[in-house]
Amino acid sequence: METPGQIPFDAQVLDLVRAVVPAGAIEPAPAVDMPTAYVAREHMLVVCQTLRDHSALQFAFLVEITAADYHPAAPRFELVYHLACLGEAFAQPTGAAVPRRLRLKVRVPDNDLGEQDLPWAHSLTPLWPAANWLEREVFDLFGVAFTGHPDLRRILTPDDWTGHPLRKDYPVQVRKDAASWSPMELTVEEFTANVRAARAASAAAARPRADQPVPTGIDKD
């Protein structure tokens, strides 16, 4: 029985995915904004490939990947994926599928460690290359590794940073000198000089040159 205000999961999507994965690999989840389902971590790749490639589904657009830390609950992490079918805007040769959105969630325990001794999930880069930087952001901020990622490294914090800032147990205040081969800040004099140079260049570009012809129909006076 559906709860008032919740978005039901599309039965067609559910049936088509369940035809290729074991029972329990995908289960609808309550949501108020878009259809949502939990996917078992070990079946995430085949579920997403079905969603992307099936002619009746065509979820060709990976919109976003993010995460949530529910520490001290277990499993601790949830990965959140937003997908979209764009309909006629990105249709297969056999025709377009119904435009719609979909959210997938994957539970990730923190006591089953993979690469770099971190909780893990499968990388979606073989299906959507755009997952590359999205997964790096989750890795950087939450400390979840993605098996099969081609270049898993930090993207928002320096390479020598310690810890993962969006974890619930991350220290509230962290002081750390940035490691860089070049200055991170400008002096007041350097900033002022840059502003003045930019203004002068803009003024020179806007000033008509003496040798520039006057447009037809405009009086010089």
C-alpha positions in Angstrom: 0.0 0.0 0.0 1.4 3.4 -1.0 1.8 6.2 1.5 0.1 9.4 0.5 2.6 11.9 -1.0 5.1 9.2 -2.0 6.2 8.6 -5.6 5.6 5.0 -6.7 8.3 3.0 -8.4 7.5 2.3 -12.1 6.4 -1.3 -12.3 7.8 -1.6 -15.9 11.2 -0.6 -14.8 11.1 -3.0 -11.9 10.0 -5.9 -14.0 12.6 -5.4 -16.7 15.5 -5.1 -14.3 14.3 -8.1 -12.2 14.3 -10.2 -15.3 18.1 -10.0 -15.5 19.2 -9.9 -11.8 18.5 -12.2 -8.8 15.6 -11.7 -6.5 16.3 -9.0 -4.0 18.9 -7.2 -6.2 16.6 -4.2 -6.6 13.8 -3.1 -4.2 11.6 0.0 -4.3 12.3 2.6 -1.6 10.0 5.4 -0.2 10.5 8.8 -1.8 8.5 12.0 -2.3 10.2 13.5 -5.4 11.2 10.8 -7.8 11.0 6.9 -8.1 13.7 5.4 -5.9 15.1 1.9 -5.4 17.8 0.2 -3.4 20.2 -1.9 -5.4 22.5 -4.6 -3.9 26.1 -3.5 -4.3 27.2 -6.6 -6.1 24.6 -6.2 -8.8 24.9 -2.5 -9.4 26.8 -2.8 -12.7 24.3 -5.2 -14.3 21.3 -3.2 -13.1 22.7 0.0 -14.5 23.6 -1.6 -17.8 20.1 -2.8 -18.1 18.7 0.6 -17.3 21.0 2.2 -19.9 20.7 -0.2 -22.7 17.2 -1.7 -22.7 15.2 -0.1 -25.5 12.2 0.4 -23.2 14.3 2.2 -20.5 17.2 4.1 -22.0 18.5 5.8 -18.9 21.4 7.2 -20.9 22.2 10.2 -18.6 24.0 9.8 -15.3 23.0 13.1 -13.6 24.8 12.8 -10.2 26.5 10.6 -7.7 26.6 11.6 -4.1 26.7 9.9 -0.7 25.4 10.0 2.9 27.1 9.0 6.1 24.7 7.5 8.7 27.4 6.8 11.4 27.0 5.1 13.8 24.3 3.1 12.0 25.1 0.0 10.0 25.6 -0.2 7.1 27.2 3.2 7.5 27.1 4.7 4.0 24.6 5.1 1.2 25.6 6.0 -2.3 23.0 7.9 -4.2 22.7 7.9 -8.0 20.4 10.0 -10.2 19.6 8.8 -13.7 17.5 10.2 -16.5 15.9 9.0 -19.7 15.9 12.0 -22.1 13.3 10.6 -24.5 13.5 11.9 -28.1 16.5 14.0 -27.1 18.7 10.9 -26.9 16.9 8.0 -28.4 18.2 4.6 -29.6 17.9 3.8 -33.3 14.9 1.6 -32.4 13.0 4.6 -31.0 12.7 6.7 -27.9 11.7 5.6 -24.4 9.5 7.5 -22.0 11.3 10.5 -20.4 11.7 10.0 -16.7 14.0 10.2 -13.7 15.2 7.6 -11.3 17.2 7.5 -8.1 19.2 4.4 -7.0 20.7 3.9 -3.6 23.5 1.4 -2.6 24.2 0.5 1.0 27.9 0.3 1.7 29.2 -1.1 5.0 32.3 0.3 6.6 33.6 -3.1 7.8 34.2 -4.6 4.4 37.3 -2.9 3.0 38.6 -2.8 -0.5 41.1 -0.5 -2.3 43.2 1.7 0.0 41.6 -0.1 3.0 38.3 1.8 2.4 34.6 0.8 2.0 34.0 0.1 -1.6 31.5 0.0 -4.5 31.8 -0.8 -8.2 32.8 2.1 -10.4 30.3 3.0 -13.1 32.9 4.5 -15.4 32.7 1.5 -17.8 29.0 2.5 -18.4 29.1 6.3 -18.0 32.5 8.0 -18.4 31.0 11.0 -16.6 31.1 8.9 -13.4 34.8 9.5 -13.2 34.9 12.9 -11.4 31.7 12.2 -9.5 33.2 9.1 -8.0 36.4 10.9 -7.2 34.4 13.5 -5.3 32.7 10.8 -3.2 36.0 9.1 -2.6 37.6 12.4 -1.5 34.9 13.6 0.8 33.4 10.3 2.1 36.2 7.8 1.8 34.4 5.3 -0.4 36.6 3.6 -3.0 35.3 2.6 -6.4 36.6 -0.7 -7.7 37.6 -0.4 -11.4 38.0 3.4 -11.4 40.7 4.4 -13.9 42.1 7.3 -11.8 40.9 7.2 -8.2 42.4 10.2 -6.4 41.3 13.3 -4.6 39.6 16.0 -6.5 38.7 18.8 -4.0 41.3 18.5 -1.3 45.1 18.4 -1.8 46.7 15.0 -2.5 48.4 14.9 0.9 45.1 15.6 2.9 44.3 13.3 5.8 40.8 12.0 6.3 37.5 12.6 4.5 35.7 15.9 5.3 32.1 14.8 5.0 32.3 11.8 7.3 30.3 12.3 10.5 33.3 11.5 12.6 35.6 14.0 10.8 37.1 16.6 13.2 35.1 19.9 13.3 38.2 22.0 13.1 41.2 21.1 11.0 44.3 23.3 10.5 46.7 22.3 7.8 49.2 24.1 5.7 48.6 23.5 2.0 51.4 21.9 0.1 51.9 23.8 -3.2 54.8 24.6 -5.5 53.4 28.2 -6.0 51.9 30.8 -3.8 48.3 30.3 -2.9 47.5 34.0 -2.3 48.3 37.4 -3.9 49.6 40.4 -2.0 47.4 43.5 -1.8 49.7 45.2 -4.3 49.6 42.3 -6.8 45.8 42.1 -6.6 45.5 45.9 -7.1 47.9 45.8 -10.1 45.9 43.0 -11.7 42.6 44.8 -11.3 44.0 48.0 -12.8 45.6 46.1 -15.7 42.3 44.4 -16.5 40.4 47.7 -16.4 42.9 49.4 -18.7 42.7 46.5 -21.2 38.9 46.7 -21.2 39.0 50.5 -21.7 41.4 50.2 -24.5 39.3 47.5 -26.2 36.2 49.6 -26.0 37.8 52.9 -27.3 37.3 53.4 -31.1 40.5 53.6 -33.1 41.2 56.6 -35.3 41.7 54.3 -38.3 38.5 52.4 -37.7 35.8 53.2 -40.4 32.6 54.8 -39.2 29.6 52.6 -39.8 27.3 53.6 -42.6 24.4 55.9 -41.6 26.2 57.3 -38.5 27.2 60.9 -38.5 30.7 61.6 -37.1 29.4 64.8 -35.5 
